[in-house]
Amino acid sequence: MISFNDAHRLTLEHIQPLSAETVALLTGEGRIVGRDLASKVDAPSLDVSLKDGYAVRAADIVEARLESPAYLTLVGNIVAGAEWQGFIHPGEAARILSGAPLPQGADAVVAEEFSQPASGSVNIVRYTEAGRNILRQGADIQVGQLIVSAGQRLFPTVIGLLAAAGYQDIPVIRRPRVAILATGDEVLAPGQPLIQGKLYASNLFTLAAWCQRLGFDVETFVLHDDEAAIRPVLTACLDANDAILTSGGAWKGERDLVVQILDALGWQKIYHRVRMGPGKAVGFGLYGKKPVFCLPGGPPSNHMAFIQLGLPGLQKLAGDLSPGLPQTPAIMAETVTGQLDWTQFIHGRLITGTQPAVFQPLKYQSRLQEMAYTEAIGKIPEGLDQIPAGSEVMVQKLIL
């Protein structure tokens, strides 16, 4: 067995992001950018007004007061998106709306509330300095300026910035296609009658839900512990998908066939069995460049092996530069114990109201309920056998 830290390192070292594909900008939210993107244009493309008001020459209104307004002749009306060919000479002004291009000769925009319009003229009752209420060309973003870097996840506001920068289509890392195979003669797909001694494939649905949450395409299979049943499905899935997760058949024994079949197919086994609990039976390797995670069948082991190794591996495959669950500081509510020679993971909940929050380990008799109600995961790293109550630790939050 190898250490958890080595397994985590080897997982990320051996997985490379998928290639990029081009998608419409409108569908890019949440996707990961495939290459650096720089602005194609200046935004705005020329100087524009920030206010509804009057485009003026600041020198004409230096003495403007409510009791002694500056009288200016109106020479035009400028609206957003329209081109105005005139010129603002001394003693002149043009009505201008927010977003409209600043006319030549003008160097300020007087807000509407500081004006007194009349027929063919306007009285300005407050001085506005040069440059006031004007958004300069390229003020939001300049042509050639870097907007997003490769590996950055796109959020709605960045989508808007890319639109302003001239993008209609963008390169993003392709979303992985993941096949999940649950093996075992005792396992049934939900919807079938539950026969005594059998159980439903809860692991399969937990893993599929995680992959769907990540935005991946998923196909699932429930297979008997029989090489003739597993091998053709596994082979087809390896050809058609970008990554494989198997549930069950990851330890030892004559009916634990998945790793044996993968060995026969010629995969590159990176590791099999890790000093971690729960989840020690996990295996990982590559078929070509495609990652394959062989996860144990027991629900806590299956889920923890996926969360700690499979999840960050799939996130890296999808182009994520910071794979893994987000971490937050917390105070340990009680002393927790492990063993010196491996890494122990602990299900818990976060009690908020203090900074940092308090991590309370869970102690359900039901394995599935403990997993379902977990909000965070604590860790006793290899080399420690306990963490005392009151210690500040980093815990993983079960959110993405």
C-alpha positions in Angstrom: 0.0 0.0 0.0 1.1 3.6 -0.6 0.4 6.6 1.5 -2.7 8.8 0.8 -0.5 11.8 0.0 1.4 9.7 -2.6 -1.8 8.4 -4.1 -3.2 12.0 -4.4 0.0 13.2 -6.0 0.2 10.3 -8.4 -3.4 10.8 -9.4 -3.0 14.4 -10.4 0.4 13.8 -12.0 -1.0 11.2 -14.4 -4.1 13.0 -15.5 -4.1 15.7 -18.1 -7.0 18.0 -19.1 -9.0 17.0 -22.1 -8.8 19.0 -25.3 -10.8 22.2 -25.9 -13.9 22.6 -27.9 -15.7 25.7 -29.2 -19.1 26.6 -27.7 -21.4 29.6 -28.0 -20.6 32.2 -25.4 -24.2 32.0 -24.2 -23.6 28.4 -23.1 -20.2 29.0 -21.5 -21.3 29.7 -17.9 -19.5 27.4 -15.5 -17.2 26.0 -18.2 -13.4 26.1 -18.0 -11.5 28.2 -20.5 -9.2 26.3 -22.8 -6.8 29.1 -23.6 -6.0 32.7 -22.7 -8.5 35.1 -24.1 -7.7 38.7 -24.8 -10.1 41.5 -25.8 -10.7 41.8 -29.5 -12.0 45.4 -29.2 -11.9 48.5 -27.0 -15.0 48.8 -24.8 -16.4 51.3 -25.2 -15.3 51.7 -28.7 -15.2 55.6 -28.3 -15.8 58.2 -25.6 -19.4 58.0 -24.4 -21.6 59.9 -22.0 -22.3 58.4 -18.6 -25.4 60.5 -18.0 -28.4 62.0 -19.7 -27.6 65.6 -20.0 -25.7 68.0 -22.2 -22.4 67.7 -24.0 -20.5 71.0 -23.5 -17.1 72.7 -23.4 -16.1 73.0 -19.8 -14.5 76.4 -20.4 -18.0 77.8 -21.3 -19.5 77.0 -18.0 -16.8 77.9 -15.5 -18.9 80.7 -14.0 -22.2 78.8 -14.2 -24.3 79.2 -11.0 -28.0 78.9 -10.2 -28.2 82.7 -9.8 -26.2 83.3 -13.0 -26.6 80.4 -15.4 -24.4 79.9 -18.5 -26.5 80.3 -21.6 -25.6 77.8 -24.4 -27.2 77.3 -27.9 -28.5 73.8 -28.6 -27.1 72.5 -31.8 -28.1 68.8 -31.8 -29.5 65.8 -30.1 -27.3 62.7 -29.7 -28.6 59.2 -28.8 -26.9 56.0 -28.0 -25.9 54.0 -31.1 -26.3 56.9 -33.5 -23.6 58.8 -35.3 -23.7 62.7 -35.0 -21.6 64.6 -37.4 -21.7 68.0 -35.7 -19.1 69.9 -33.7 -19.5 71.7 -30.4 -18.1 75.2 -30.8 -17.7 77.8 -28.0 -21.1 78.8 -26.6 -22.8 75.6 -27.9 -24.2 72.4 -26.4 -25.9 69.2 -27.6 -28.5 67.2 -25.8 -26.9 63.7 -25.1 -28.2 60.5 -23.6 -26.4 57.9 -21.5 -24.2 55.7 -23.8 -24.2 58.2 -26.7 -20.9 59.1 -28.3 -19.3 62.3 -27.1 -19.3 64.8 -29.9 -16.2 66.5 -31.2 -15.4 69.7 -29.4 -17.1 68.7 -26.2 -15.0 67.7 -23.1 -17.7 67.4 -20.4 -21.3 66.2 -19.9 -23.5 68.3 -17.6 -26.0 66.1 -15.8 -29.6 66.8 -16.6 -30.5 68.0 -13.1 -28.0 71.0 -13.5 -29.7 72.3 -16.6 -32.7 74.5 -17.5 -33.7 73.7 -21.1 -35.4 76.3 -23.2 -36.5 76.6 -26.8 -33.3 76.2 -28.9 -31.0 76.8 -25.8 -30.1 75.5 -22.4 -29.0 77.3 -19.2 -26.4 75.5 -17.2 -26.6 76.2 -13.5 -23.5 74.3 -12.2 -19.9 74.0 -13.3 -18.8 70.6 -14.6 -15.1 70.1 -15.1 -13.5 68.6 -18.2 -13.8 64.8 -18.3 -16.8 64.7 -16.0 -19.5 62.1 -16.8 -17.5 60.7 -19.7 -16.5 57.0 -20.1 -13.4 57.1 -22.2 -12.7 54.7 -25.0 -11.3 51.4 -23.7 -12.1 52.3 -20.1 -13.9 49.0 -19.5 -11.4 46.9 -21.5 -8.8 47.6 -24.1 -8.0 45.7 -27.3 -5.4 43.0 -26.5 -6.0 43.1 -22.7 -6.1 39.7 -21.1 -9.6 38.9 -19.9 -9.4 35.3 -18.7 -6.6 32.8 -18.5 -6.6 29.1 -19.5 -8.1 27.0 -16.7 -10.3 29.8 -15.3 -14.0 28.9 -14.7 -16.4 31.2 -16.3 -19.0 33.1 -14.2 -21.9 35.2 -15.5 -20.1 38.6 -15.0 -17.1 37.2 -17.0 -19.4 36.0 -19.7 -20.6 39.6 -20.0 -17.1 40.9 -20.1 -16.3 38.5 -22.9 -19.3 39.7 -24.8 -18.1 43.3 -24.5 -14.7 42.2 -25.7 -16.1 40.9 -29.0 -16.6 37.2 -28.3 -19.5 35.1 -29.7 -17.8 31.7 -29.4 -15.2 30.6 -26.9 -12.8 27.7 -26.4 -13.6 25.6 -23.3 -12.3 22.3 -22.0 -14.5 19.5 -23.1 -16.7 18.0 -20.4 -15.7 14.4 -19.6 -17.9 11.5 -20.5 -17.8 9.1 -17.5 -19.0 5.5 -17.3 -19.8 4.1 -13.9 -19.9 0.3 -13.5 -21.4 -1.2 -10.3 -20.4 -4.9 -10.0 -21.7 -7.6 -7.6 -24.2 -10.4 -7.6 -25.9 -8.8 -4.6 -26.5 -5.4 -6.3 -29.7 -4.4 -8.0 -30.7 -1.4 -10.0 -33.4 0.7 -8.2 -36.8 -0.1 -9.7 -36.3 -3.9 -9.6 -38.1 -6.0 -6.9 -35.8 -6.2 -3.8 -34.9 -9.9 -3.3 -33.8 -11.0 0.1 -30.1 -10.8 0.4 -29.8 -8.2 -2.3 -29.4 -4.4 -2.1 -29.9 -1.5 -4.4 -26.9 0.2 -6.1 -26.7 3.3 -3.9 -23.0 3.7 -4.7 -23.8 4.0 -8.4 -26.3 6.7 -7.8 -24.1 8.7 -5.4 -21.2 8.6 -7.9 -23.5 9.5 -10.8 -24.9 12.4 -8.8 -21.4 13.8 -8.2 -20.5 13.5 -11.8 -23.8 15.3 -12.9 -23.1 18.0 -10.4 -19.7 18.5 -12.1 -21.5 18.8 -15.4 -20.2 15.6 -16.8 -22.1 13.2 -19.2 -22.7 9.9 -17.4 -23.7 6.4 -18.3 -24.3 3.7 -15.7 -24.3 -0.1 -15.6 -25.1 -2.7 -13.0 -23.2 -6.0 -13.7 -23.0 -9.4 -12.2 -19.7 -10.7 -10.7 -18.9 -12.6 -13.9 -16.0 -11.9 -16.3 -18.2 -12.6 -19.3 -20.6 -9.9 -18.1 -18.0 -7.3 -17.0 -15.4 -7.5 -19.7 -17.4 -6.6 -22.8 -19.1 -3.7 -21.0 -15.9 -2.4 -19.6 -14.1 -2.7 -22.9 -16.9 -0.8 -24.7 -16.9 1.9 -22.0 -13.2 2.3 -22.2 -13.6 3.0 -25.9 -16.6 5.4 -25.7 -15.8 7.4 -22.5 -13.1 9.7 -21.1 -13.0 8.1 -17.7 -14.2 5.0 -15.9 -15.4 4.5 -12.3 -16.0 1.0 -11.0 -17.8 0.2 -7.8 -17.0 -3.1 -6.1 -14.4 -5.8 -7.1 -11.5 -3.6 -6.0 -10.0 -5.7 -3.2 -8.9 -9.4 -3.2 -10.7 -12.6 -3.8 -11.7 -14.8 -6.7 -14.9 -12.8 -7.4 -13.2 -9.4 -7.4 -12.7 -9.3 -11.1 -12.4 -5.7 -12.2 -8.7 -5.2 -11.6 -7.9 -8.6 -13.0 -9.8 -7.7 -16.2 -8.0 -4.4 -16.4 -4.7 -6.1 -16.0 -5.6 -8.5 -18.8 -6.6 -5.5 -21.0 -3.1 -4.0 -20.4 -4.0 -0.9 -18.4 -1.2 1.1 -16.7 -1.7 0.4 -13.0 -0.5 3.4 -11.0 -1.5 2.2 -7.5 -3.9 -0.3 -5.9 -4.6 0.0 -2.2 -3.9 3.1 -0.2 -3.2 3.7 3.5 -6.4 5.6 4.1 -9.6 4.9 5.9 -12.2 4.5 4.8 -11.3 3.7 1.2 -8.1 1.7 1.4 -9.0 -0.7 -1.5 -9.0 2.0 -4.1 -7.1 1.4 -7.3 -6.1 3.9 -10.1 -4.6 3.5 -13.5 -4.7 4.6 -17.1 -6.1 2.9 -20.1 -4.2 4.8 -22.8 -4.6 8.3 -21.3 -8.0 7.6 -19.8 -8.2 7.5 -16.0 -9.8 4.5 -14.4 -10.7 4.5 -10.7 -11.5 1.1 -9.1 -13.5 2.0 -6.0 -14.4 -0.3 -3.1 -17.9 -1.7 -2.7 -18.6 -0.6 0.9 -20.5 2.7 0.8 -18.2 4.7 3.1 -15.1 3.4 1.4 -16.6 3.9 -2.0 -17.6 7.5 -1.3 -14.4 8.5 0.5 -12.1 7.0 -2.1 -14.0 8.9 -4.8 -14.1 12.2 -2.8 -10.4 12.2 -2.0 -9.0 10.7 -5.2 -11.6 10.2 -8.0 -13.2 13.6 -7.7 -10.0 15.7 -7.9 -8.8 13.4 -10.7 -11.9 14.0 -12.8 -11.8 17.7 -12.0 -8.3 17.9 -13.4 -9.5 16.0 -16.5 -12.1 18.7 -16.9 -9.4 21.4 -16.8 -9.9 22.6 -13.2 -6.6 24.2 -11.9 -7.7 23.7 -8.2 -9.2 20.2 -8.0 -10.7 18.9 -4.9 -13.3 20.0 -2.4 -13.0 23.6 -1.0 -11.5 23.8 2.5 -12.3 25.9 5.5 -10.8 26.3 9.0 -12.7 24.8 11.9 -12.3 24.0 15.6 -12.5 20.3 16.5 -15.4 19.8 18.8 -14.0 16.7 20.4 -10.8 14.6 20.4 -10.6 12.3 17.4 -8.2 9.3 17.2 -6.7 7.4 14.3 -3.6 5.4 13.8 -0.1 6.5 13.0 0.5 4.6 9.8 -2.4 5.9 7.7 -4.7 8.8 7.0 -8.1 8.7 8.6 -11.1 10.7 7.3 -14.0 11.7 9.5 -17.6 12.6 8.6 -18.9 15.6 10.4 -21.1 18.6 10.4 -20.2 22.3 10.8 -21.7 24.3 13.6 -21.7 27.9 12.5 -22.1 31.1 14.6 -18.4 31.3 15.5 -15.3 32.1 13.5 -14.1 29.6 12.7 -17.0 27.2 12.7 -16.9 24.1 14.9 -16.4 20.6 13.3 -18.6 18.0 15.1 -17.8 14.4 14.1 -20.9 12.3 13.2 -21.5 8.9 14.9 -24.5 7.4 13.2 -25.0 3.7 13.4 -26.2 3.8 9.8 -23.4 4.2 7.3 -25.6 5.7 4.6 -27.2 8.2 7.0 -23.8 9.3 8.3 -22.7 9.9 4.7 -26.0 11.6 3.7 -25.9 14.1 6.6 -22.2 14.9 6.4 -21.5 18.6 5.7 -17.7 18.4 6.0 -14.8 16.0 6.2 -12.0 16.1 8.7 -8.7 14.4 8.4 -6.1 12.9 10.7 -3.0 12.7 8.6 -0.6 9.9 8.5 1.9 10.3 11.4 -0.7 11.5 13.9 -2.8 9.3 16.1 -5.1 11.9 17.4 -6.3 15.5 17.2 -7.3 17.0 20.5 -10.5 18.9 21.1 -10.2 22.6 20.5 -7.5 22.2 17.8 -7.9 24.4 14.7 -7.9 22.2 11.6 -8.8 22.5 7.9 -11.9 20.6 6.8 -13.3 19.9 3.4 -16.8 21.3 2.7 -19.1 19.0 0.7 -20.0 21.7 -1.8 -18.8 22.6 -5.3 
